[in-house]
Every structure is written in structure tokens, then in C-alpha cells.
Amino acid sequence: MLASKFYISTLKEAPSEAELISHKLMIRAGFIKRLGSGLYSWMPLGLKVLRKIEAIIRNEMNKAGALELLMPAIQPAELWEETGRWELFGPQMLKIKDRHDRSFCFGPTHEEVITDIARKEINSYKQLPINFYQIQMKFRDEIRPRFGVMRAREFLMKDAYSFHASKNSLQETYETMYQAYTNIFNKIGLQFRAVKADTGAIGGDGSHEFHVLADSGEDAIAYSSVSDYAANIELAEAILQDHKRPDAIEKMVRFDTPKQTTCDDVAKLIGASTKKTVKTIALINQTNEANEFFLALLRGDHELNEVKLSKLQGFENFRFATEDEVKEHLKCPPGFIGPVGVKSSIKIIADKSVGILSDFICGANEPKLHLKGVNFVRDVPEPLLYADIRKVVEGDVSPDKQGMLQICRGIEVGHIFQLGNKYSKAMKAEYLDENGQTQTLEMGCYGIGVSRIVAAAIEQSHDDKGIVFPINIAPFEVVIAPIGYDKSIEVKASAHKIYDALQALGVDVLLDDRGERPGIMFAEMELIGIPYRIVIGDRNLKEGKVEFQGRLDQESKLVDEYQIVKEIKSLLAH
């Protein structure tokens, strides 16, 4: 491609609303243009990257035996009402009406649509298993769209759905998709981890997330220091290293904490470890009957894992209590509350790590006062329930008992689910088995955030000059930067000779024939992340040489003009 025939529109500075580095660089590189809140146009450079990612995904999905189709982006409300998700999905769903006042939505996902296809098209076990996929725009009305395409309202997604006669068959396809996803992210050139994950709003029996490793990642990942274990921190089990509670030694006494409201501050005040403190969290359990006030106890150095708590029977719909609710039930402001002396009607649950504490420190349920030397049974009844309700921390024992946990950040770019019959049962998607008996289809679901991968790749790999793309998704693999293109016949001739030779080899090459100054050319090409640069100038050409430099190389090197194509060919072959 000749730069004069392409569209390159770079900026020196990103707009003020851009927060993440990927958002800033995609705007500066001219990959995307903002239309409205969470809405972006993909410009030619950005679209080239997007299409290369699509191609890799499509190739691996086809190799894995999946069949591509394309479903409507607009979906009728009736399908969503069958599964109960029309109301359940919440305000993220963009609901619209047609001229006949019929309700539709701009699809945030396609489980209902594909299940409708399956129940109409699949009649016999002989048609199973089958796996359909599409690459389609989705829409979710984010309350606060931010971070560019990382959390946009409209985004490109690959979603696949498989149908099966048995759970064993579903497991086989699930493993095939797991491997296909591994191949996809390896082919793209990303550093990633596959982690066990919560199924969330999609539902189902089991799932894995695929995370691109990046310091800016919104998800925390716990992984073993020695094994392959990895899980979203929301799902990672906290393993107790010691199961025995020491005997009580101290007497329970009050002490003044006039300004200390956190466990850290209270511990520092009396020279104790935060591990000896107990954090009391006031919560409201939202049941059909009423809003029930209850307390959750955690060790002072731990954080509540809301996902784990919501999975406990009877506590599925909880929220944090307001300050007024705390005062109403405990007659005390937040910051000083604890389990001692509360009404017997108030349920108390505790993390397992609290269950092995003795002589601990907690709030006194009186303003500006805390207690030390507190013990269960003697000073406060045993909680109603001990459960794993905390987030794991670095240094915890790995749930597989192999090594210790380490924590890193990741950006979720893929998620696979074993849905089971959640949707097929609700929508009566059935087939006839070998005996002519009606059975409910088993389902799997496999999603990749295609547009999100672009941002994730940039978050993972960039420098102060701009984007550092993996070669397989870079907008161009090689750029030819001729110095004095419009002034030197020799430079121009050499540039086109190398350009034609690279094109003949199938290399995605850009020839910058705009006659720009070297500094401008180099800065733009570094910004947009082209992996390799060939610089052609009169001085080096007199010696039969051209400059060659990789995007991350500190220095350029001189290569024989007649050898440069061979060198590029060798590099791209690896």
C-alpha cells in the first residue's frame, strides 16, 4: 500500500477524556474516531488490525469444526421473555420499539436467538453435536462508557454456541474450544492466561476466562507459583493453613479509638498485627419477605469476596447497609461496629479465617471504642456460618495444594461456558434420541471480544513512542521510509524495487511516498506500531546499503540493498 493512497491521520496529543493508554494511543494513531459516548468509528488503520484479528479467529474456529452464520443484531422481546431475561438483564439492554409498537432489543448477546434456531432446525440426535459461530456487533448500554473500545457501548464480538445430546459431548467440544482459544491468542501474539471463572449473568455449570496480562487490567488473577492453576480472584478458593483455634488467654477490655475507624489504624494504635483484628461488615439481605440486616466477619487484612458471598444459599441478593441502617440496628456509626452484644435476631456469618482467631480485636458497637481480647463462645456466640467469603491474597496456599498463590492483573478477552440446558429447557429446544424419546439439548457458549483484543494488545505492549503490535495483527508488517523520495531518483527507484519484491512475497508493506521529513515519518510509524522499518537514503545507497530496524531495536543496522528482502522473508517466516 502506498501511503499517499491510504488514510493516515495521527495526533500529537490525545483528547483529555482518554484515560487508558490504549484509548490515548488508538485516538492518536487515528485508529478510531469518537462519534458519541461509547460509540466509535473504526478508521482504515484500525480496521486493518480488527480484520486481521477476525481472520485469525475465523481460521481457528473453522479448523475446530465450528460453522459460521450471522444472526440479526435486532431481536424480538418475545424470545427474551421465554427465558425470563427481558427484565433480568437490566438497563444494559437497549430496548426499542418498531412502528407497530412491538418491543425489540439491540442484541447484547445471542443465546435466545441461537436457541430459537436450534429448536426449529435440530430434530434428531443424528444432527448432533453441532457448533455455530458468528462475528457480530453487540450493544450494551453501559452506565459509564469509558476507556475507548475497552468498554464501549457498541463492540465487535465472536460468539459461538454448541448443541449436544449429552454432557460428555458438551465436555468434548468445550475442550476443543479451550484449545482453539489457546491457539487464537498464541497466533495473535498475546501473553495470556486461561483462568477458572464465575459464570455470571450468562449462567451455566462451568467456565474459563482468557485474560491478556496487563498492569491496567480490571480483573485480578490468582495463579500458582509452581502449577498450572489459575482462577479469577472472585472464584479462587482460600485455603486455611491452620485449622486449630488457640486457647483464649486475654480478658476482653475496651479501649479508646477516637479517630481510628479502620482495622489498620486500630492495630497501629495498640501495636498489634492487622491479622489479629476482625472487620465487621453490615449487609442487607434482600428477600421477598423483607430486607434482613446481617453481619459478615473478616480478618482485618482481608477483603470481602462479593461473588463468593452471593453464592451462599440464602444470601444471593445482598447489598451493603447504609449508614442510617447501621445506626438503626446497632445504635452505632460505621467504623466502630462488631459482633459483641448484638441482638440474637441479627445473623452473623464469618470467613473461615476468623474461625481460628482467639483474643482478637473488633469494634465495641459504641462510638470511638474498640475491644481487644475477644473470643468466641466466651464473649460472643459462634457465628451462624463459617464459609470462604474472602478474596485470596498473595502468599495463600494454591487451591490445588501446589505452591503459593501469586496475583496479577488481566483484561478479559474471551470466555467459554458450559451452559447445560438453562436456555434449551426454558425455550423447549428438544431432539429425538436413538430410542425416539424427546430430550432437551445441552448447550455450550464461547465468546471473544474482537474489538477489545485491539485495546488489550496495546495495553500489554507499548512504549513512550507509541504502539508495539505483535506482527500478526499490526496494520502493516513493514514500512519503507525513503528519505528524499520526491527529490532523489535513486531513492525512489530503490524504494519501489524493494516494495514490489515484498508485495510479491505477500508481505503487508507500506511505502511512505508522501515526501515527509524523516522525523515525521519515523514518529508516525512508531506511533501506529509497524514492526519493521526500512530506511532508504542517498548516502547509504551509494554503498549499496539500506537501514533496517525492528520496532523495539535500540539501533538500526545497515543491510545490503539486495539482501533486505531476503532478511525480511526470514524474519516473517518465524
C-alpha positions as CSV (number, residue, x, y, z in Angstrom):
1,M,0.0,0.0,0.0
2,L,1.2,3.5,-0.9
3,A,0.8,5.9,2.0
4,S,-0.4,8.6,-0.5
5,K,-3.3,6.3,-1.4
6,F,-4.1,5.3,2.2
7,Y,-5.6,7.4,5.0
8,I,-3.2,8.2,7.9
9,S,-4.5,10.8,10.4
10,T,-2.3,11.0,13.6
11,L,-2.4,13.4,16.5
12,K,0.4,14.7,18.7
13,E,-1.9,14.7,21.8
14,A,-4.8,12.6,22.9
15,P,-8.1,14.2,24.0
16,S,-8.4,14.9,27.7
17,E,-11.2,12.3,28.2
18,A,-8.9,9.5,27.2
19,E,-7.7,7.7,30.3
20,L,-6.2,4.3,29.4
21,I,-3.0,4.2,27.4
22,S,-4.8,2.1,24.7
23,H,-7.5,4.7,24.3
24,K,-5.0,7.5,24.1
25,L,-2.8,5.7,21.5
26,M,-5.7,4.5,19.4
27,I,-7.0,8.1,19.1
28,R,-3.5,9.5,18.5
29,A,-2.8,6.8,15.9
30,G,-6.0,7.5,14.1
31,F,-7.4,4.0,14.6
32,I,-10.8,5.2,15.9
33,K,-12.8,8.4,15.9
34,R,-15.4,9.1,18.6
35,L,-19.0,9.5,17.4
36,G,-20.7,9.7,20.8
37,S,-20.5,8.2,24.3
38,G,-19.1,4.7,23.9
39,L,-19.5,4.9,20.1
40,Y,-16.5,4.8,17.7
41,S,-15.9,4.7,14.0
42,W,-13.1,2.3,13.0
43,M,-10.8,4.2,10.6
44,P,-8.8,2.4,7.9
45,L,-5.7,1.7,10.0
46,G,-7.7,0.4,13.0
47,L,-10.0,-1.6,10.8
48,K,-7.0,-3.4,9.3
49,V,-6.0,-4.5,12.7
50,L,-9.5,-5.6,13.6
51,R,-9.8,-7.6,10.3
52,K,-6.5,-9.4,10.9
53,I,-7.8,-10.5,14.4
54,E,-11.1,-11.6,12.8
55,A,-9.2,-13.7,10.3
56,I,-7.2,-15.5,12.9
57,I,-10.3,-16.2,14.9
58,R,-12.3,-17.3,11.9
59,N,-9.5,-19.6,10.8
60,E,-9.1,-21.4,14.1
61,M,-12.9,-21.7,14.6
62,N,-13.2,-23.3,11.2
63,K,-10.4,-25.7,12.0
64,A,-12.2,-26.6,15.2
65,G,-15.2,-27.6,13.2
66,A,-17.5,-24.6,14.0
67,L,-19.8,-23.4,11.3
68,E,-20.2,-19.6,10.7
69,L,-23.6,-18.0,10.4
70,L,-24.9,-14.5,11.0
71,M,-27.8,-13.6,13.3
72,P,-29.8,-10.4,13.4
73,A,-28.5,-7.7,15.7
74,I,-32.1,-6.7,16.5
75,Q,-34.0,-9.3,18.5
76,P,-37.7,-9.5,19.4
77,A,-38.7,-9.2,23.1
78,E,-40.7,-12.5,22.9
79,L,-37.6,-14.6,22.8
80,W,-36.1,-12.9,25.9
81,E,-39.4,-13.2,27.7
82,E,-39.3,-17.0,27.3
83,T,-36.0,-17.2,29.3
84,G,-37.0,-14.5,31.8
85,R,-34.1,-12.3,30.8
86,W,-36.1,-9.4,29.3
87,E,-36.4,-7.9,32.7
88,L,-33.5,-9.7,34.4
89,F,-30.8,-8.4,32.0
90,G,-31.3,-4.9,33.3
91,P,-30.7,-1.4,32.0
92,Q,-27.7,-2.5,29.9
93,M,-30.1,-3.8,27.3
94,L,-31.1,-1.2,24.7
95,K,-34.8,-1.7,24.2
96,I,-36.6,-0.2,21.1
97,K,-40.0,-0.3,19.5
98,D,-41.0,-0.5,15.9
99,R,-43.8,1.4,14.2
100,H,-46.3,-1.2,15.3
101,D,-45.3,-0.7,19.0
102,R,-43.6,-4.2,19.2
103,S,-40.7,-4.4,21.5
104,F,-37.2,-5.3,20.4
105,C,-33.7,-5.0,21.7
106,F,-30.3,-4.3,20.1
107,G,-28.7,-7.7,21.0
108,P,-26.3,-7.7,23.9
109,T,-25.8,-11.4,23.4
110,H,-27.4,-14.1,21.3
111,E,-28.3,-17.1,23.4
112,E,-32.0,-16.7,22.8
113,V,-31.7,-16.3,19.1
114,I,-29.4,-19.3,18.5
115,T,-31.7,-21.5,20.8
116,D,-34.6,-20.5,18.7
117,I,-32.7,-21.6,15.6
118,A,-31.8,-24.9,17.2
119,R,-35.3,-25.8,18.3
120,K,-36.6,-25.2,14.7
121,E,-33.7,-26.8,12.9
122,I,-32.4,-29.7,15.1
123,N,-34.8,-32.6,15.3
124,S,-32.6,-35.7,15.7
125,Y,-29.6,-36.9,17.6
126,K,-28.1,-37.6,14.1
127,Q,-27.6,-33.8,13.7
128,L,-25.5,-33.5,16.9
129,P,-23.1,-32.3,18.0
130,I,-23.1,-29.0,16.1
131,N,-21.3,-25.7,16.8
132,F,-22.4,-22.4,15.2
133,Y,-20.5,-19.1,15.5
134,Q,-20.7,-15.6,14.3
135,I,-18.7,-12.3,14.3
136,Q,-21.3,-9.7,15.1
137,M,-21.7,-6.2,16.6
138,K,-23.3,-6.1,20.0
139,F,-24.7,-3.3,22.1
140,R,-24.8,-2.9,25.8
141,D,-25.9,0.4,27.3
142,E,-23.0,0.9,29.8
143,I,-23.8,3.4,32.5
144,R,-20.4,5.0,32.1
145,P,-18.7,4.1,28.9
146,R,-15.0,4.6,29.2
147,F,-11.6,3.5,28.2
148,G,-12.3,3.7,24.4
149,V,-13.1,0.4,22.8
150,M,-12.2,-1.4,26.1
151,R,-15.7,-0.6,27.5
152,A,-17.7,0.7,24.6
153,R,-21.5,0.5,24.1
154,E,-21.1,-1.0,20.7
155,F,-18.5,-3.6,20.2
156,L,-17.5,-6.5,17.9
157,M,-17.7,-10.0,19.3
158,K,-17.3,-13.5,18.2
159,D,-19.8,-15.7,19.9
160,A,-20.3,-19.5,19.3
161,Y,-22.9,-21.9,20.6
162,S,-22.8,-25.6,20.5
163,F,-25.6,-28.2,20.9
164,H,-25.2,-31.7,22.2
165,A,-27.1,-34.9,23.1
166,S,-25.1,-35.4,26.3
167,K,-22.9,-33.7,28.9
168,N,-19.9,-35.8,27.7
169,S,-20.3,-34.5,24.2
170,L,-20.5,-30.9,25.6
171,Q,-17.3,-31.5,27.6
172,E,-15.5,-32.7,24.4
173,T,-16.5,-29.5,22.5
174,Y,-15.7,-27.4,25.5
175,E,-12.1,-28.8,25.5
176,T,-11.9,-28.3,21.7
177,M,-12.9,-24.7,22.2
178,Y,-10.5,-24.2,25.0
179,Q,-7.7,-25.4,22.7
180,A,-9.0,-23.2,19.8
181,Y,-8.9,-20.2,22.1
182,T,-5.4,-21.0,23.2
183,N,-4.4,-21.3,19.5
184,I,-6.1,-18.0,18.7
185,F,-4.3,-15.9,21.4
186,N,-1.0,-17.6,20.7
187,K,-1.4,-16.8,17.0
188,I,-2.2,-13.2,17.7
189,G,0.9,-13.0,19.8
190,L,-0.5,-12.2,23.3
191,Q,0.7,-13.1,26.7
192,F,-2.4,-14.5,28.4
193,R,-3.8,-16.9,31.0
194,A,-6.8,-19.1,31.0
195,V,-8.5,-19.0,34.4
196,K,-11.4,-20.6,36.1
197,A,-14.2,-18.1,36.3
198,D,-17.7,-17.3,37.6
199,T,-20.5,-17.9,35.0
200,G,-22.1,-14.5,35.9
201,A,-25.3,-13.5,34.1
202,I,-24.9,-16.0,31.3
203,G,-25.3,-18.9,33.7
204,G,-24.2,-22.5,33.3
205,D,-22.2,-25.1,35.1
206,G,-18.6,-24.2,34.5
207,S,-16.5,-21.6,32.7
208,H,-13.0,-20.3,31.9
209,E,-11.9,-16.8,31.1
210,F,-9.0,-15.9,28.9
211,H,-7.1,-12.8,30.2
212,V,-4.4,-10.7,28.4
213,L,-1.9,-9.9,31.1
214,A,-1.5,-6.2,31.6
215,D,-1.0,-3.9,34.6
216,S,-4.0,-1.9,33.7
217,G,-6.3,-5.0,33.7
218,E,-9.6,-4.6,35.5
219,D,-9.6,-8.2,36.8
220,A,-7.3,-9.7,39.4
221,I,-6.0,-13.2,38.6
222,A,-4.7,-15.7,41.2
223,Y,-2.3,-18.3,39.9
224,S,0.0,-20.9,41.4
225,S,3.8,-20.3,41.6
226,V,4.5,-23.9,40.5
227,S,1.4,-25.4,38.9
228,D,-1.0,-24.6,36.0
229,Y,-3.7,-23.5,38.5
230,A,-5.2,-20.1,37.6
231,A,-8.6,-18.5,38.5
232,N,-10.3,-15.2,38.6
233,I,-9.7,-13.8,42.1
234,E,-13.5,-13.8,42.6
235,L,-13.5,-17.6,42.2
236,A,-10.2,-18.7,43.8
237,E,-10.7,-20.7,47.0
238,A,-9.0,-19.5,50.1
239,I,-7.2,-22.5,51.8
240,L,-6.7,-22.4,55.6
241,Q,-3.1,-23.4,56.5
242,D,-4.1,-23.9,60.2
243,H,-7.4,-25.3,61.4
244,K,-6.9,-25.1,65.1
245,R,-8.1,-22.1,67.2
246,P,-5.7,-21.2,70.0
247,D,-6.9,-21.1,73.6
248,A,-8.1,-17.8,75.0
249,I,-5.5,-16.0,77.2
250,E,-6.6,-12.4,77.4
251,K,-9.5,-10.7,79.1
252,M,-11.9,-8.7,76.9
253,V,-11.3,-5.0,77.5
254,R,-12.5,-1.7,75.9
255,F,-10.0,0.9,74.6
256,D,-10.4,4.3,73.2
257,T,-10.2,4.8,69.4
258,P,-11.2,8.4,69.0
259,K,-10.2,8.7,65.3
260,Q,-9.4,5.1,64.3
261,T,-12.1,3.5,62.2
262,T,-10.1,1.1,60.1
263,C,-8.5,-2.2,61.2
264,D,-5.1,-0.9,60.1
265,D,-5.4,2.2,62.2
266,V,-6.7,0.4,65.2
267,A,-3.9,-2.2,65.0
268,K,-1.3,0.6,64.8
269,L,-2.7,2.4,67.8
270,I,-2.1,-0.5,70.1
271,G,0.9,-2.0,68.3
272,A,-0.9,-5.2,67.1
273,S,-1.0,-7.0,63.8
274,T,-3.9,-6.4,61.5
275,K,-4.2,-10.2,61.3
276,K,-5.5,-10.0,64.9
277,T,-8.3,-7.7,64.0
278,V,-11.8,-8.6,62.8
279,K,-13.6,-6.5,60.3
280,T,-17.4,-6.3,60.7
281,I,-19.3,-5.5,57.5
282,A,-23.0,-4.6,57.8
283,L,-25.2,-6.0,55.0
284,I,-28.8,-6.2,53.9
285,N,-30.2,-9.5,52.5
286,Q,-32.9,-8.5,50.0
287,T,-35.5,-11.3,50.3
288,N,-39.1,-11.4,49.0
289,E,-40.4,-11.0,52.6
290,A,-38.2,-8.2,53.8
291,N,-34.7,-6.5,53.9
292,E,-32.8,-8.5,56.5
293,F,-29.9,-6.9,58.3
294,F,-26.9,-9.2,58.9
295,L,-23.2,-9.0,59.6
296,A,-20.2,-10.6,57.9
297,L,-16.9,-11.0,59.7
298,L,-13.5,-11.0,58.0
299,R,-9.9,-10.8,59.2
300,G,-8.8,-7.2,59.2
301,D,-6.2,-7.7,56.4
302,H,-8.8,-9.5,54.1
303,E,-11.4,-8.2,51.7
304,L,-14.9,-9.4,51.2
305,N,-15.5,-11.5,48.0
306,E,-18.9,-10.5,47.0
307,V,-19.2,-13.3,44.4
308,K,-18.5,-16.0,46.9
309,L,-21.0,-14.5,49.4
310,S,-23.7,-14.3,46.8
311,K,-23.3,-18.0,46.1
312,L,-24.2,-18.9,49.7
313,Q,-27.7,-20.3,50.0
314,G,-30.0,-17.6,51.3
315,F,-27.6,-14.7,50.6
316,E,-27.9,-14.5,46.8
317,N,-29.3,-11.0,46.9
318,F,-27.4,-8.9,49.3
319,R,-26.2,-5.3,49.4
320,F,-24.1,-3.1,51.7
321,A,-26.1,-1.5,54.5
322,T,-26.4,2.3,54.5
323,E,-25.0,4.4,57.4
324,D,-28.6,5.0,58.6
325,E,-29.4,1.3,58.6
326,V,-26.2,0.6,60.6
327,K,-27.2,3.1,63.2
328,E,-30.8,1.8,63.3
329,H,-29.8,-1.8,64.1
330,L,-26.6,-1.3,66.1
331,K,-27.0,2.2,67.6
332,C,-23.5,2.9,66.5
333,P,-21.9,4.6,63.5
334,P,-19.8,2.5,61.0
335,G,-16.2,2.2,61.9
336,F,-16.9,1.0,65.4
337,I,-19.2,-1.9,64.9
338,G,-18.5,-5.5,65.9
339,P,-20.2,-8.8,66.8
340,V,-20.2,-8.5,70.5
341,G,-23.5,-7.8,72.2
342,V,-25.7,-7.7,69.0
343,K,-29.3,-8.9,69.1
344,S,-29.7,-12.6,68.7
345,S,-32.0,-11.9,65.8
346,I,-29.1,-10.5,63.7
347,K,-27.5,-13.2,61.7
348,I,-23.7,-13.3,61.7
349,I,-21.6,-15.2,59.2
350,A,-17.8,-15.3,59.2
351,D,-15.0,-16.2,56.9
352,K,-13.2,-19.4,57.8
353,S,-10.0,-17.5,58.7
354,V,-11.9,-15.7,61.5
355,G,-13.0,-19.0,63.0
356,I,-9.4,-19.8,64.1
357,L,-8.8,-16.5,65.8
358,S,-8.6,-16.0,69.5
359,D,-8.0,-12.9,71.6
360,F,-8.9,-10.8,68.6
361,I,-9.7,-7.1,68.2
362,C,-13.0,-5.7,66.9
363,G,-15.5,-2.8,67.2
364,A,-17.3,-2.3,70.5
365,N,-20.6,-1.1,69.0
366,E,-20.0,2.1,70.8
367,P,-18.7,5.4,69.2
368,K,-14.9,5.8,69.5
369,L,-14.4,2.4,71.2
370,H,-13.0,-1.0,70.3
371,L,-12.5,-4.3,72.1
372,K,-9.4,-6.4,72.4
373,G,-9.0,-9.9,73.9
374,V,-12.3,-11.0,72.3
375,N,-13.1,-14.7,72.0
376,F,-15.9,-16.8,70.5
377,V,-18.1,-18.7,72.9
378,R,-16.9,-16.8,76.0
379,D,-17.6,-13.2,74.7
380,V,-19.6,-13.7,71.6
381,P,-21.6,-16.7,70.2
382,E,-20.2,-18.7,67.4
383,P,-21.4,-17.2,64.0
384,L,-24.3,-18.9,62.3
385,L,-22.0,-20.0,59.5
386,Y,-18.3,-20.2,58.7
387,A,-17.6,-20.0,54.9
388,D,-15.0,-19.0,52.4
389,I,-16.1,-15.4,51.7
390,R,-12.8,-13.5,51.2
391,K,-10.6,-12.7,48.3
392,V,-7.4,-14.7,48.2
393,V,-4.1,-12.8,48.7
394,E,-0.6,-13.3,47.5
395,G,1.1,-16.0,49.6
396,D,-2.1,-18.0,50.2
397,V,-1.8,-21.8,49.5
398,S,-2.9,-22.6,46.0
399,P,-6.3,-24.4,45.9
400,D,-4.6,-27.4,44.1
401,K,-2.2,-27.6,47.1
402,Q,0.7,-27.0,44.8
403,G,2.8,-23.9,45.6
404,M,1.6,-20.5,46.7
405,L,-0.7,-18.0,45.1
406,Q,0.5,-15.0,43.1
407,I,-1.7,-12.2,41.9
408,C,-1.5,-10.4,38.5
409,R,-3.9,-8.2,36.5
410,G,-5.6,-9.2,33.4
411,I,-8.0,-8.0,30.7
412,E,-10.7,-10.4,29.9
413,V,-10.9,-11.0,26.1
414,G,-12.5,-14.5,26.0
415,H,-15.0,-16.6,28.0
416,I,-16.2,-20.1,27.5
417,F,-19.2,-21.6,29.3
418,Q,-20.9,-25.0,29.7
419,L,-24.4,-23.7,29.7
420,G,-26.1,-27.1,30.1
421,N,-29.8,-26.9,29.5
422,K,-30.5,-23.4,31.0
423,Y,-31.7,-21.9,27.7
424,S,-32.8,-25.0,25.9
425,K,-35.1,-26.1,28.7
426,A,-36.7,-22.7,29.0
427,M,-37.3,-22.5,25.3
428,K,-38.1,-26.2,24.7
429,A,-35.2,-26.8,22.4
430,E,-35.5,-30.6,22.1
431,Y,-34.5,-33.5,19.9
432,L,-35.4,-37.2,19.4
433,D,-32.7,-39.7,20.7
434,E,-31.8,-43.1,19.4
435,N,-35.0,-44.6,21.0
436,G,-37.3,-41.9,19.6
437,Q,-37.6,-40.2,23.0
438,T,-37.7,-36.5,23.4
439,Q,-34.7,-35.0,25.1
440,T,-33.5,-31.5,26.0
441,L,-30.4,-30.2,24.2
442,E,-27.2,-29.5,26.1
443,M,-25.5,-26.2,25.2
444,G,-22.1,-24.6,25.3
445,C,-21.3,-20.9,24.7
446,Y,-17.9,-19.4,23.7
447,G,-17.3,-15.7,23.3
448,I,-14.3,-13.5,22.2
449,G,-14.2,-9.7,22.4
450,V,-12.8,-9.0,19.0
451,S,-12.6,-5.2,19.2
452,R,-11.4,-5.5,22.9
453,I,-8.4,-7.5,21.8
454,V,-7.0,-4.5,19.9
455,A,-7.1,-2.4,23.1
456,A,-5.8,-5.3,25.2
457,A,-2.8,-5.9,22.9
458,I,-1.9,-2.2,23.1
459,E,-2.2,-2.2,27.0
460,Q,0.1,-5.2,27.1
461,S,2.7,-3.8,24.6
462,H,3.6,-0.1,24.1
463,D,6.3,2.4,24.9
464,D,6.8,6.1,25.0
465,K,6.8,6.2,21.2
466,G,3.5,4.5,20.7
467,I,2.1,1.1,20.0
468,V,4.2,-2.1,19.8
469,F,2.0,-4.6,17.9
470,P,2.6,-8.3,17.6
471,I,3.4,-8.9,13.9
472,N,0.3,-10.9,13.1
473,I,-2.1,-8.1,13.9
474,A,0.0,-5.0,13.0
475,P,-1.7,-2.7,10.4
476,F,1.4,-3.3,8.2
477,E,4.2,-5.7,8.8
478,V,6.9,-3.5,7.2
479,V,7.2,0.2,6.4
480,I,9.6,1.6,3.8
481,A,10.6,5.1,4.7
482,P,12.5,6.8,1.8
483,I,14.4,10.0,2.7
484,G,14.0,12.5,-0.1
485,Y,11.5,10.4,-2.0
486,D,10.4,13.3,-4.1
487,K,13.9,14.6,-4.7
488,S,16.1,11.6,-5.4
489,I,15.5,9.3,-8.4
490,E,17.8,6.7,-6.9
491,V,15.9,6.6,-3.6
492,K,12.6,6.5,-5.3
493,A,13.7,3.6,-7.6
494,S,15.2,1.6,-4.7
495,A,12.0,2.1,-2.6
496,H,9.7,0.8,-5.3
497,K,12.1,-2.1,-6.2
498,I,12.0,-3.3,-2.5
499,Y,8.3,-2.5,-2.2
500,D,7.4,-4.6,-5.3
501,A,9.6,-7.5,-4.2
502,L,8.0,-7.6,-0.7
503,Q,4.5,-7.4,-2.2
504,A,5.3,-10.3,-4.5
505,L,6.1,-12.3,-1.3
506,G,2.8,-11.5,0.2
507,V,4.2,-9.1,2.8
508,D,1.8,-6.5,4.1
509,V,4.1,-3.5,3.3
510,L,3.5,0.3,3.4
511,L,5.6,2.6,1.3
512,D,5.6,6.1,2.7
513,D,5.7,8.1,-0.6
514,R,4.4,11.3,0.9
515,G,7.7,13.1,0.9
516,E,7.5,13.9,4.6
517,R,10.6,14.8,6.7
518,P,12.3,11.8,8.3
519,G,11.4,12.8,11.9
520,I,7.7,13.0,11.0
521,M,7.8,9.6,9.1
522,F,9.6,7.8,11.9
523,A,7.4,9.2,14.6
524,E,4.1,8.3,12.8
525,M,5.3,4.7,12.0
526,E,6.4,4.1,15.6
527,L,3.1,5.5,16.9
528,I,1.0,3.2,14.8
529,G,3.1,0.2,15.7
530,I,4.6,-1.2,12.5
531,P,7.1,-3.9,13.5
532,Y,9.8,-3.4,10.9
533,R,11.2,-0.3,9.2
534,I,13.4,0.1,6.1
535,V,15.0,3.5,5.7
536,I,16.4,4.3,2.3
537,G,18.7,7.4,1.8
538,D,21.2,8.6,-0.8
539,R,24.2,8.3,1.5
540,N,23.8,4.6,2.3
541,L,22.6,3.8,-1.2
542,K,26.0,4.9,-2.6
543,E,27.4,2.0,-0.7
544,G,24.6,-0.3,-1.7
545,K,23.1,-0.3,1.8
546,V,19.7,0.4,3.5
547,E,18.9,0.9,7.2
548,F,16.8,-1.8,8.9
549,Q,15.3,-1.6,12.4
550,G,12.8,-3.5,14.4
551,R,10.2,-1.6,16.4
552,L,11.9,-2.4,19.7
553,D,15.5,-2.3,18.5
554,Q,17.6,0.4,20.1
555,E,19.8,0.8,17.0
556,S,19.3,0.4,13.3
557,K,21.7,-1.8,11.2
558,L,22.9,-1.5,7.6
559,V,21.9,-4.2,5.3
560,D,22.9,-4.8,1.6
561,E,20.1,-3.5,-0.6
562,Y,19.9,-6.7,-2.5
563,Q,19.7,-8.7,0.8
564,I,16.9,-6.8,2.6
565,V,14.0,-8.7,1.1
566,K,15.7,-12.0,2.0
567,E,16.2,-10.8,5.6
568,I,12.5,-9.7,5.9
569,K,11.4,-13.0,4.4
570,S,13.5,-14.9,7.0
571,L,12.1,-12.8,9.9
572,L,8.5,-13.2,8.9
573,A,8.9,-17.0,8.5
574,H,9.5,-17.4,12.2
